[in-house]
Amino acid sequence: MKQICVVGVGYVGLVTGACFADLGNRVIALDVNEQRIEGLKKGMMPIYEPGLEELVERNVRAGRLTFTTSYAEAMQGTEYAFIAVGTPSGVNGEADLQYVAAAARSIAETMTEPLIIINKSTVPVGTGDWVADIVRKAQPKPVDFSVVSCPEFLREGSAIADFMNPHRTVLGSLDHEAAEKVARLHLPLRAPIIITDLRTAEMIKYASNAFLATKISFMNEVAQICEALGADVKEVAVGMGQDKRIGPMFLDAGLGWGGSCFPKDVLALAYMAEEHGLEPRILNAVMGVNYDQRKSAVDNVEAMVGGLKGKTIGLLGLAFKPNTDDMRDAPSIEIAQSLTAAGATVRAYDPIAMEVARGILPAVQMFEDAYTMAEGCDALMVITEWNEFKQLDLTKIKEALKTPVIFDGRNIYDPATMKGLGFNYRGVGRGYEVD
């Protein structure tokens, strides 16, 4: 049984810690936020992630997973220390590494025996070398250590499955022996393991997320062209996805990407390029197309209802994607604020994210179900593709609406079906009649 410390109990840290515990390791999950740690000791999850509460409870009960705010306690007997803290965007788009630095410094000050420090947080290229320098300078007395980069590739809403069934594990280090030890820690996952140097491993993470964001933005731009020419972007995506060189994933046109990863990672990669005198033209275009989708959605609804002032618009969904309560850079935020600024009253319903959203969108009226929220609305906008929205009684929805207008920002409904039900319906790039 290996002893692991995971610093940070957010999406990445808590999932990583609970999953490693479930693989039979002893895991100490550490966070300086006392309220979070006390909550976890009482079985209260700081985030919503399907299956996580049960996973944590099972491993706490088995004695494999414990929680602390003390670095001195966490470092006792620990062989592997994962840093899984937040790296939010700074003022100019750079990654803010203050939490990484604080974790590295605290580990250095309390470690008493040889340790492998593993960067799990998404960090700029070169951070591994920087962390090693921080640890070396902060140690009260020299203790052997190595730094390994092990970027995460977890999707919110399916993070546990992603951890347990990864496409690959990427490891980077200047100490090959340390990388091999971390590789052995991941062997039970039975996935390909790529071992490279620190900076290359860090770059793999950024390049992967930027490419996926590029696919989404590309399809959103294609959707705009489809609307102008009368083609159906969903059928275009199916035709494209059959090509093995392209693949079917991340070809869904809609309101664009949000969340904790794509926005800050694409921005950070562009910042790194600019800092070294390069012009990240594709990355800048990818970000521009993404945010244009939100404006386009509001413009569409405004045209459909004949102006927004005095109108009531209902939002189906608030979270940036289904199966999470994460509101970070969710399209709903900019859309709701734009609607309100144009004089509309905004209502919303989300199965999970409303508690989080209340603090972000205080002007939005929250409802406990979709039908009550739709009552008297001039239009509905599908913002998040929750499964329950795909199964709504649309006849009942139509009866509740003041006018039967739906803008489907996630293309979850069939245009012909909606037209047959009597809706004024518009999706994203769904092949409308053109002049």
C-alpha positions in Angstrom: 0.0 0.0 0.0 1.5 3.3 -1.1 0.9 6.5 0.9 -0.2 9.5 -1.2 -0.9 13.1 -0.4 -3.2 15.1 -2.7 -3.0 18.8 -2.1 -6.3 20.4 -3.1 -9.8 19.0 -2.8 -11.4 20.6 -5.9 -12.6 18.7 -8.9 -9.2 17.3 -9.8 -7.8 16.7 -6.3 -10.8 15.1 -4.7 -11.5 12.8 -7.6 -7.8 11.9 -7.8 -7.5 11.2 -4.1 -10.7 9.2 -3.9 -9.8 7.1 -7.0 -6.3 6.3 -5.8 -7.8 5.3 -2.5 -10.2 3.0 -4.3 -7.2 1.4 -6.0 -6.0 0.3 -2.6 -3.6 3.2 -1.6 -3.6 5.2 1.6 -4.5 8.7 0.6 -4.4 11.9 2.7 -6.3 14.7 1.0 -5.1 18.1 2.2 -6.6 21.6 1.7 -6.0 24.9 3.5 -9.7 25.6 3.4 -10.8 24.5 6.9 -14.5 24.7 6.0 -14.1 22.3 3.0 -12.1 19.8 5.1 -14.5 19.9 8.0 -17.4 19.4 5.5 -15.6 16.4 3.9 -15.1 14.8 7.3 -18.8 15.0 7.8 -19.5 13.6 4.4 -20.4 16.9 2.7 -19.0 17.2 -0.9 -17.7 20.6 -1.9 -18.6 19.9 -5.6 -21.1 17.9 -7.5 -19.8 15.0 -9.5 -21.8 11.9 -10.2 -20.7 9.0 -8.0 -18.1 11.0 -6.0 -20.0 11.1 -2.8 -20.4 7.3 -2.7 -16.7 6.8 -3.7 -15.5 9.1 -0.9 -17.8 7.6 1.7 -16.6 4.0 0.8 -12.9 4.8 1.1 -13.3 6.9 4.2 -15.2 4.0 5.8 -12.4 1.6 4.7 -9.8 3.8 6.3 -7.9 4.5 3.0 -9.0 8.1 2.7 -8.5 10.8 5.3 -8.6 14.6 5.3 -6.5 17.3 6.9 -5.4 20.9 6.8 -2.0 20.1 8.2 1.0 19.7 5.9 3.1 18.3 8.8 0.5 15.6 9.3 0.1 14.9 5.6 3.9 14.5 4.9 4.5 11.9 7.5 5.2 8.7 5.6 4.1 10.1 2.3 5.9 8.8 -0.8 4.0 10.8 -3.5 2.6 14.3 -3.2 0.2 15.4 -5.9 -0.3 19.2 -6.3 -3.9 19.6 -7.6 -4.7 23.2 -6.8 -6.4 25.9 -8.9 -4.5 27.8 -11.6 -7.0 30.5 -12.6 -6.4 33.0 -15.3 -4.5 36.2 -14.3 -5.2 39.7 -15.5 -3.5 39.2 -18.9 -4.5 35.6 -19.5 -1.5 34.1 -17.8 -2.0 31.2 -15.3 -2.0 32.4 -11.7 0.4 30.1 -9.9 0.2 31.5 -6.4 -1.5 28.3 -5.1 1.0 26.0 -6.7 3.8 28.1 -5.2 2.2 28.0 -1.7 1.7 24.2 -2.0 5.3 23.6 -3.1 6.7 25.8 -0.3 4.6 24.1 2.4 5.6 20.6 1.1 9.2 21.7 1.2 9.0 23.0 4.8 7.4 19.9 6.2 8.8 16.9 4.2 11.2 14.8 6.2 12.0 11.9 3.8 12.5 11.4 0.1 9.5 12.4 -1.9 8.1 12.5 -5.5 6.2 15.7 -6.1 3.7 15.4 -8.9 2.1 18.4 -10.6 -1.5 17.4 -11.4 -2.6 21.0 -11.8 -2.6 22.5 -15.4 0.5 24.7 -15.3 2.5 26.7 -17.9 5.4 25.0 -19.6 8.4 25.4 -17.4 6.5 25.2 -14.1 8.0 21.8 -13.1 11.5 23.4 -13.1 10.1 26.4 -11.2 8.5 24.1 -8.5 11.8 22.2 -8.1 13.5 25.5 -7.5 10.9 26.6 -4.9 11.2 23.3 -3.0 15.0 23.3 -3.0 15.1 26.9 -1.6 12.3 26.4 1.0 13.7 23.2 2.6 15.0 23.7 6.1 17.5 21.0 5.4 18.2 19.1 2.1 15.9 16.1 1.5 15.9 14.2 -1.8 13.0 14.9 -4.0 11.9 14.7 -7.7 9.3 16.6 -9.7 7.0 14.8 -12.1 4.4 16.3 -14.4 1.2 14.2 -14.6 -1.4 16.4 -16.3 -5.1 15.5 -15.7 -7.6 14.8 -18.5 -10.8 14.5 -16.5 -14.1 15.7 -17.8 -16.5 17.1 -15.3 -19.6 14.9 -15.1 -17.6 11.8 -16.0 -14.4 12.4 -14.0 -14.4 9.1 -12.1 -14.8 7.1 -15.2 -12.1 9.1 -16.9 -9.7 8.5 -14.1 -10.4 4.8 -13.9 -10.4 4.3 -17.7 -8.0 6.9 -19.2 -7.1 7.0 -22.8 -3.5 7.5 -21.7 -1.3 8.6 -18.7 1.2 11.3 -19.5 4.3 11.6 -17.3 7.2 14.0 -17.6 10.3 14.3 -15.5 14.1 14.9 -15.7 14.4 12.0 -13.3 13.5 8.9 -15.3 13.5 6.7 -12.2 10.9 8.9 -10.5 8.7 8.9 -13.6 8.9 5.1 -13.6 7.7 5.0 -10.0 4.8 7.2 -10.8 4.1 5.0 -13.8 3.9 2.0 -11.5 1.3 3.8 -9.4 -0.9 4.1 -12.5 -0.4 0.5 -13.8 -3.7 -0.8 -12.3 -5.5 1.6 -14.7 -4.2 -0.6 -17.6 -3.8 2.3 -20.0 -0.9 3.4 -22.2 1.7 5.4 -20.3 3.8 8.1 -22.1 7.0 9.1 -20.4 8.7 12.3 -21.6 10.4 15.3 -20.1 8.8 17.9 -17.9 8.1 20.6 -20.4 6.8 18.3 -23.1 4.3 16.7 -20.6 3.1 20.2 -19.6 2.7 21.2 -23.3 0.7 18.0 -24.1 -2.0 19.1 -21.7 -2.3 22.6 -23.2 -2.1 21.4 -26.8 -4.8 18.8 -26.2 -7.3 21.2 -24.7 -6.6 23.8 -27.3 -7.1 21.4 -30.1 -10.5 20.2 -28.7 -11.6 23.8 -28.2 -10.5 24.4 -31.8 -12.8 21.5 -33.1 -15.8 23.0 -31.3 -15.1 26.6 -32.5 -14.6 25.3 -36.0 -18.0 23.5 -36.0 -19.6 26.7 -34.6 -18.2 28.6 -37.5 -19.4 26.0 -39.9 -22.8 26.2 -38.3 -22.9 29.9 -39.1 -22.1 29.1 -42.8 -24.7 26.4 -42.7 -27.4 28.9 -41.6 -26.5 31.2 -44.5 -26.5 28.4 -47.1 -29.3 26.2 -45.8 -27.3 23.2 -44.8 -27.8 21.2 -41.5 -24.7 21.2 -39.3 -25.8 18.1 -37.4 -25.8 16.1 -40.6 -22.6 17.7 -41.7 -21.0 16.6 -38.4 -22.2 13.1 -38.9 -20.7 13.0 -42.3 -17.4 14.5 -41.1 -17.2 12.2 -38.1 -17.2 9.1 -40.1 -13.8 10.1 -41.5 -11.3 8.3 -39.1 -8.9 11.2 -39.6 -11.4 13.5 -38.0 -13.6 11.4 -35.6 -17.1 12.1 -34.3 -16.2 13.7 -31.0 -16.3 17.5 -30.3 -18.2 18.2 -33.5 -21.4 19.5 -31.9 -22.3 23.0 -32.8 -23.9 25.1 -30.1 -23.2 27.9 -27.6 -19.5 27.1 -27.4 -17.2 25.9 -24.7 -16.9 27.0 -21.1 -15.9 25.5 -17.7 -12.7 25.4 -15.8 -10.3 24.1 -18.5 -10.8 25.2 -22.1 -11.2 29.0 -21.5 -8.2 29.4 -19.2 -6.0 26.9 -21.0 -6.5 28.3 -24.5 -5.9 31.8 -23.1 -2.8 30.7 -21.2 -1.3 29.0 -24.2 -1.9 32.1 -26.3 -0.3 34.2 -23.6 2.8 31.9 -23.5 3.1 32.2 -27.3 2.9 36.0 -27.1 5.4 36.2 -24.3 7.9 34.5 -26.6 7.2 36.9 -29.5 4.8 34.6 -31.4 1.4 35.4 -32.8 -1.2 32.7 -31.9 -3.5 33.5 -34.7 -5.5 30.3 -34.6 -5.9 30.3 -30.8 -7.1 33.9 -30.9 -9.6 33.0 -33.6 -10.8 30.0 -31.6 -11.6 32.2 -28.6 -13.2 34.9 -30.8 -15.6 32.4 -32.4 -16.5 30.9 -29.1 -17.6 34.2 -27.5 -19.4 35.2 -30.7 -21.7 32.2 -30.3 -23.1 33.7 -27.1 -23.8 37.0 -28.8 -25.4 35.3 -31.7 -27.7 33.3 -29.4 -29.0 36.5 -27.9 -29.4 38.2 -31.3 -31.4 35.2 -32.5 -33.8 35.3 -29.6 -34.2 39.1 -30.0 -35.2 38.6 -33.7 -37.6 35.8 -32.9 -39.5 37.7 -30.2 -39.3 41.1 -31.9 -37.1 42.9 -29.4 -36.1 42.0 -25.8 -37.3 45.0 -23.8 -40.2 44.0 -21.5 -40.0 40.3 -22.6 -39.5 37.3 -20.3 -37.0 34.8 -21.4 -36.5 31.4 -19.8 -33.2 29.5 -19.7 -33.2 25.7 -19.7 -29.9 25.0 -18.0 -27.2 27.1 -16.4 -24.2 24.9 -15.9 -21.5 25.0 -18.6 -22.3 21.3 -19.4 -24.6 18.6 -18.0 -23.9 16.5 -14.9 -22.0 19.3 -13.1 -22.9 22.4 -11.1 -19.8 24.2 -12.4 -20.7 27.7 -13.6 -17.1 28.8 -14.5 -17.3 30.7 -17.8 -20.7 29.1 -18.5 -22.4 30.6 -21.6 -25.5 31.2 -19.4 -23.7 34.0 -17.6 -23.0 36.2 -20.6 -26.3 35.3 -22.2 -28.3 36.1 -19.0 -26.5 39.4 -18.5 -27.0 40.4 -22.1 -30.7 39.7 -21.9 -31.0 41.7 -18.7 -29.1 44.6 -20.1 -31.5 44.6 -23.1 -34.4 45.0 -20.8 -35.6 41.4 -20.6 -36.7 39.6 -17.4 -34.7 36.3 -17.2 -35.9 33.1 -15.6 -33.9 29.8 -15.3 -34.1 26.2 -14.2 -31.1 23.9 -13.9 -31.3 20.5 -12.2 -28.1 21.0 -10.2 -26.4 24.3 -10.7 -29.0 26.9 -9.4 -27.5 27.1 -5.9 -24.1 28.1 -7.4 -25.7 30.3 -10.0 -27.7 32.4 -7.5 -24.5 34.1 -6.3 -23.4 34.8 -9.9 -26.7 35.8 -11.5 -28.7 37.5 -8.7 -31.0 39.2 -11.3 -32.2 35.8 -12.7 -35.3 34.3 -11.2 -34.8 30.6 -10.3 -37.5 28.0 -10.6 -37.8 24.4 -9.3 -38.9 22.9 -12.6 -39.0 23.6 -16.3 -42.8 23.8 -16.6 -43.2 26.4 -13.8 -40.3 28.4 -15.2 -41.9 28.4 -18.7 -45.2 29.8 -17.5 -45.8 33.1 -19.3 -42.4 33.3 -21.0 -42.0 34.9 -24.4 -39.3 32.4 -25.3 -37.2 29.6 -24.0 -33.5 29.1 -24.7 -31.8 25.7 -24.3 -28.5 26.5 -22.6 -27.4 23.1 -21.2 -28.1 19.8 -22.8 -29.4 18.0 -19.6 -31.1 14.7 -20.5 -34.3 15.7 -18.7 -34.7 18.6 -21.2 -34.7 16.1 -24.1 -37.7 14.3 -22.5 -39.8 17.3 -21.7 -43.6 17.2 -22.5 -43.3 19.8 -25.3 -47.1 20.1 -25.6 -47.2 21.1 -21.9 -44.3 23.5 -22.5 -46.1 25.1 -25.4 -49.2 25.6 -23.4 -47.2 27.3 -20.6 -45.4 29.8 -22.9 -46.9 33.1 -23.8 -45.6 32.7 -27.3 -44.3 29.3 -28.6 -40.7 30.4 -29.2 -37.7 28.1 -28.5 -34.1 28.8 -29.4 -32.2 25.6 -29.0 -28.6 26.4 -28.3 -27.6 22.8 -28.0 -29.6 21.3 -30.9 -31.3 18.7 -28.7 -34.6 18.9 -30.6 -35.6 17.9 -34.2 -36.6 21.0 -36.2 -39.3 19.2 -38.2 -40.9 17.8 -35.0 -40.8 21.2 -33.3 -42.4 22.8 -36.4 -45.1 20.1 -36.4 -45.9 21.0 -32.8 -46.4 24.6 -33.7 -43.2 26.1 -32.3 -41.3 29.0 -33.7 -38.1 27.0 -33.4 -34.5 27.7 -34.2 -31.4 25.7 -33.5 -27.7 26.4 -34.4 -27.0 25.8 -38.0 -29.9 23.6 -38.7 -30.6 24.2 -42.4 -33.2 26.9 -42.5 -34.7 28.3 -45.7 -32.6 31.0 -47.2 -33.4 33.8 -49.7 
